[in-house]
Amino acid sequence: MSEYGPNLTATQTLTPALVIPSVEPLMGQGTLKSGNNLTRGAVLGKVTASGKYKAYDADATDGSQSIAGILVDDTDATSADKVCSIYTFGNFNIEALVTEETIVAGIYNNGTIVITKEDN
């Protein structure tokens, strides 16, 4: 056993938990819009006109400028729309979320998505 514990070496890093277990998360199915190849934990916006999800974009004007969900699994919709699982309710660790946008801890999507920093 090293100073890093029994199963961790100096070169390994811990991945922060995506879901903070203070509240049971809810997920449903949605459609990831073609042109998106996203990884687990991607922050999603929902396009108002189509109801399809895509990567959250704070500068968009199509509905995806509002956080609407978190992607459950890696999903490749590069060439065609793809059905995927999306967390639509829960408390999520900001350090585990994947986005090119700057996001801050807060309450989103009419209170269904809570983004916080996990307490250590």
Secondary structure, DSSP 8 states (H G I E B T S, - for coil): -BTTBTT--TT------SB-TTS--EEEEEEE-TTEEE-TTBEEEE-TTT--EEE--TT-SSSTTSEEEEESS-EEESSS-EEEEEEEEEEEEGGG-B-SS---SEEEGGGTEEEE----
